Amino acid sequence: MSGTSTSGAPWNDHHLAFVGGLHRSGTTLVGRIIGSSRDASGLTGTGAPMDEGQHIQDAYVGGLGNTSQWSFHPQAHLTEEDAQRTPDAAGRLWQSWSPYWDLDRTVLVERSTPNLTKMRYLQEVFPRARFVVVTRHPVVQALAVRKWATRTRGRFTYGFPRLVEHWVHAHDVLAQDALHIENLLVLRYEHLMREPARELDRVARFLDLELPGGGTRTVDADRGNRYAELWETGGRGHLAGRVRNHLAHIGSRRGTPRGDLVRDVTDVALLPRYRSVVSEHLGERIRAHGYDLDVLDRAAPWAPAQVGPTADAR
């Protein structure tokens, strides 16, 4: 392993914890809770978006592409072989990240979305590292990130299945890589929201640290119901009110943004149809990952799914 050749290296005096998962899956929340422990430190003051370590280093390629397609990029998935081609990666990463950690703390946390598909690389570089991954229902995650998607990949509903396919592909990679990771904890966002004390206790025991109480809150039921209603009907019940609000406030900031209004209209027309498309083409693979397309606020306990070649997802 790349990290074993420097037994006296400064990072060996700490426990490195990498947090990963798709956008809007709860990784920011989990990273912040871990970093708030008196025994831990997250990256702070980096000047990078969300203080993600991927943006302030030059040892590996970070996320490429937007939130709806980055995991499809050939360089998104890094393994031991990639680490072995850069034998100085550990030193370079430490030099990039250590100025933004409190080195008096034992557990040093780095949270970046693409860690989801780079765990094997990071484990090769830092053999004692621990990994925390957060997953969220693919439909809810896709609905939550589509404002960042392209016009033809779900922003205005058209192409929405591609957002769900991106989730499936990324989690296929996770399932295969998990078989190679020695220290891995996978959290379900749904479980974290429903039973935060129990799930945070799992994190604390996994990382061998104390976490502050009240780190999270129960799920916002209204938002959960909104996603469920969207998936069931396309939001038909809310459309008339949003159209009236838009027409009554044309030209002011109080009205519904035009892009949101376009999406609301196309949701009613397309989402119910896309529900059938997603179920037919991706339903079996989603169930293999522990989620049900008919129940958006539940998840089975995580276990590595039996998946086919990840290239099939592209």
C-alpha positions in Angstrom: 0.0 0.0 0.0 1.2 3.5 -0.8 0.8 4.7 2.8 2.8 2.0 4.4 6.2 3.1 3.2 6.2 6.1 5.5 5.6 4.6 9.0 6.6 7.8 10.7 4.4 10.1 8.6 2.4 12.7 10.5 -1.0 11.3 9.4 -0.2 8.1 11.3 -0.7 10.0 14.5 -4.4 10.5 13.6 -7.4 8.6 12.3 -8.6 9.8 8.9 -12.3 9.6 8.3 -13.6 10.1 4.8 -17.3 10.9 4.3 -18.9 10.4 0.9 -22.3 10.0 -0.9 -24.2 11.7 -3.7 -25.3 15.3 -3.4 -28.3 16.0 -1.2 -27.9 12.6 0.5 -27.0 13.9 3.9 -23.2 13.9 3.7 -22.9 17.6 4.7 -25.0 16.9 7.8 -23.0 13.8 8.8 -19.6 15.4 8.1 -20.6 18.4 10.2 -21.8 16.3 13.1 -18.6 14.2 13.1 -16.5 17.3 12.9 -18.3 18.9 15.8 -16.9 16.3 18.2 -14.3 17.5 20.6 -12.1 14.6 19.4 -12.5 15.4 15.6 -11.8 18.2 13.1 -13.2 18.7 9.7 -11.6 20.9 7.0 -12.5 24.6 7.6 -11.5 27.8 6.0 -10.4 26.3 2.7 -12.3 28.7 0.5 -13.5 25.7 -1.5 -17.2 24.9 -2.1 -18.5 23.3 1.1 -14.9 22.9 2.3 -14.6 19.7 0.2 -11.1 18.4 0.2 -11.3 17.3 -3.4 -11.1 20.9 -4.5 -7.8 21.8 -2.8 -5.5 19.0 -3.8 -3.7 17.8 -6.9 -3.1 14.2 -6.3 -6.2 12.8 -7.9 -9.0 14.0 -10.2 -12.0 15.2 -8.2 -15.6 15.2 -9.4 -16.1 15.9 -13.1 -19.4 16.9 -14.6 -22.5 18.1 -12.8 -24.5 16.5 -10.1 -26.5 14.4 -12.5 -23.7 12.7 -14.3 -20.3 12.9 -12.6 -20.1 9.2 -11.6 -20.3 8.2 -15.3 -17.0 9.9 -16.1 -14.2 7.3 -16.7 -12.0 9.0 -14.1 -14.7 9.1 -11.4 -13.8 5.6 -10.2 -10.4 5.3 -8.7 -8.8 2.1 -7.3 -5.6 0.7 -5.8 -4.0 0.8 -9.2 -4.5 4.5 -9.5 -2.9 5.1 -6.1 0.1 2.9 -7.0 0.8 5.2 -10.0 1.1 8.2 -7.6 3.4 6.9 -4.8 3.7 10.4 -3.3 -0.1 10.9 -3.0 -0.3 10.6 0.8 2.3 13.3 1.3 0.7 15.6 -1.3 -2.8 15.1 0.2 -1.5 15.7 3.7 0.3 18.9 2.6 -3.0 20.1 0.9 -5.4 19.2 3.8 -3.4 19.5 7.0 -3.4 23.3 7.2 -7.2 23.3 7.4 -7.5 20.7 10.2 -7.0 21.1 13.9 -4.1 18.7 14.3 -4.6 18.6 18.1 -7.7 16.4 17.3 -7.5 12.7 16.8 -10.0 12.1 14.1 -9.5 14.2 10.9 -12.6 14.3 8.6 -12.5 14.9 4.9 -16.0 15.1 3.2 -16.3 15.1 -0.6 -19.1 13.7 -2.7 -16.8 11.7 -5.0 -15.4 9.8 -2.0 -18.3 7.5 -2.8 -16.3 6.1 -5.8 -12.8 6.6 -4.6 -12.6 4.6 -1.4 -10.3 1.9 -2.8 -7.9 4.6 -3.9 -8.0 6.5 -0.5 -7.6 3.2 1.4 -4.5 2.4 -0.6 -3.1 5.8 0.2 -4.1 5.8 3.8 -4.4 2.2 4.9 -5.9 2.9 8.3 -8.6 5.2 7.0 -12.2 4.7 7.8 -15.1 5.5 5.5 -18.6 6.7 6.2 -21.0 6.7 3.3 -24.6 8.1 3.3 -27.3 6.8 0.9 -30.7 8.3 0.3 -33.7 7.0 -1.7 -32.8 7.4 -5.4 -36.1 9.1 -6.4 -35.9 11.6 -3.5 -32.2 12.3 -4.2 -33.0 12.8 -7.9 -35.9 15.2 -7.2 -33.6 17.1 -4.8 -30.7 17.7 -7.2 -32.5 18.3 -10.5 -32.3 22.1 -10.1 -28.6 21.6 -10.9 -29.2 19.2 -13.8 -29.0 20.1 -17.5 -32.1 20.9 -19.5 -32.1 17.5 -21.1 -31.2 15.5 -18.0 -34.0 16.3 -15.7 -34.0 20.0 -14.8 -37.4 20.5 -16.3 -38.5 16.9 -15.8 -37.5 15.8 -19.4 -34.9 13.1 -19.0 -35.6 12.6 -15.3 -34.8 8.8 -15.5 -31.2 9.7 -16.2 -30.9 11.2 -12.7 -32.1 8.0 -11.2 -29.8 6.0 -13.4 -26.9 8.1 -12.2 -27.8 7.1 -8.6 -27.9 3.5 -9.6 -24.6 3.5 -11.3 -22.8 5.3 -8.4 -24.3 2.8 -5.9 -23.4 -0.1 -8.1 -19.8 1.1 -7.9 -20.2 1.4 -4.1 -21.5 -2.1 -3.8 -18.6 -3.6 -5.7 -15.9 -1.4 -4.0 -17.3 -2.2 -0.5 -16.0 -5.8 -0.8 -12.5 -4.3 -0.8 -12.9 -1.8 2.1 -11.7 -2.9 5.5 -13.4 -0.1 7.6 -16.7 1.0 6.1 -20.0 2.2 7.7 -23.0 2.9 5.4 -25.7 5.1 6.8 -29.2 5.3 5.4 -30.4 8.9 5.4 -33.9 7.6 6.1 -32.7 5.8 9.2 -30.7 8.8 10.4 -33.8 11.0 10.2 -36.1 8.5 11.9 -33.8 7.3 14.7 -30.9 9.8 14.9 -29.7 8.8 18.3 -29.3 5.2 17.3 -27.6 6.0 14.0 -25.2 8.5 15.5 -24.3 6.0 18.1 -23.2 3.7 15.3 -21.0 6.5 13.9 -19.5 7.2 17.3 -18.6 3.6 17.9 -17.3 3.2 14.4 -15.0 6.2 14.7 -14.3 5.6 18.4 -15.2 9.1 19.5 -18.0 11.0 21.4 -20.6 12.9 19.4 -22.6 15.8 20.8 -26.3 15.2 21.4 -29.0 16.8 19.3 -26.9 16.6 16.1 -29.9 16.1 13.9 -33.6 16.4 13.9 -36.5 14.2 12.8 -37.5 14.4 9.2 -39.6 17.2 7.9 -42.8 15.3 7.2 -44.2 18.0 4.9 -41.2 17.8 2.6 -41.3 14.0 2.6 -45.0 14.1 1.7 -44.2 16.7 -1.1 -41.7 14.3 -2.7 -44.2 11.4 -2.4 -47.0 13.4 -3.9 -44.7 14.5 -6.7 -43.7 11.0 -7.5 -47.3 9.8 -7.4 -49.1 12.5 -9.3 -46.5 14.9 -10.7 -47.7 17.5 -8.2 -51.0 18.0 -9.9 -52.6 19.1 -6.6 -50.3 22.1 -6.2 -50.1 23.2 -9.8 -53.1 25.5 -9.9 -52.0 27.4 -6.9 -48.5 27.9 -8.2 -49.8 29.1 -11.6 -52.1 31.6 -9.9 -49.2 32.9 -7.7 -47.0 33.3 -10.8 -49.6 35.2 -12.8 -50.5 37.4 -9.9 -46.9 38.5 -9.3 -45.4 38.6 -12.8 -42.3 40.9 -12.7 -41.9 40.7 -8.9 -39.8 38.5 -6.7 -42.8 37.2 -4.9 -44.0 35.0 -7.8 -43.0 31.5 -8.6 -39.7 31.6 -10.7 -40.4 31.0 -14.3 -38.1 28.0 -14.5 -39.9 26.4 -11.5 -43.2 27.0 -13.1 -42.1 25.3 -16.3 -40.9 22.3 -14.2 -44.2 22.2 -12.3 -46.1 22.0 -15.5 -43.9 19.3 -17.1 -43.9 17.4 -13.8 -47.6 16.9 -14.1 -47.2 15.7 -17.7 -44.1 13.6 -17.4 -43.4 12.3 -13.9 -46.2 9.7 -13.7 -45.0 8.3 -17.1 -41.4 8.4 -16.0 -42.3 6.5 -12.8 -43.3 3.6 -15.1 -40.1 3.9 -17.1 -37.9 3.9 -14.0 -39.7 1.0 -12.5 -39.4 -1.1 -15.7 -35.7 -0.3 -16.5 -34.2 0.3 -13.0 -36.6 -1.1 -10.5 -34.8 -4.4 -10.0 -31.5 -2.8 -9.5 -32.9 -0.2 -7.1 -34.5 -3.0 -5.0 -31.1 -4.7 -4.9 -29.8 -1.6 -3.1 -32.6 -1.8 -0.5 -35.1 0.7 -1.8 -38.7 0.5 -2.9 -40.0 2.8 -5.6 -43.4 2.9 -4.0 -42.2 3.9 -0.5 -39.9 6.9 -0.4 -39.2 7.2 3.3 -38.0 3.7 4.0 -34.9 1.7 3.4 -33.7 -1.8 4.2 -30.5 -2.2 6.3 -27.5 -1.8 4.0 -25.8 -4.8 2.5 -23.6 -5.0 -0.6 -26.0 -5.5 -3.5 -25.4 -8.2 -6.2 -24.9 -6.0 -9.2 -23.8 -6.6 -12.8 -20.9 -4.8 -14.6 -21.1 -1.1 -13.9 -20.6 -0.3 -17.5 -24.2 -1.5 -18.1 -25.4 1.6 -16.3 -23.9 3.9 -18.8 
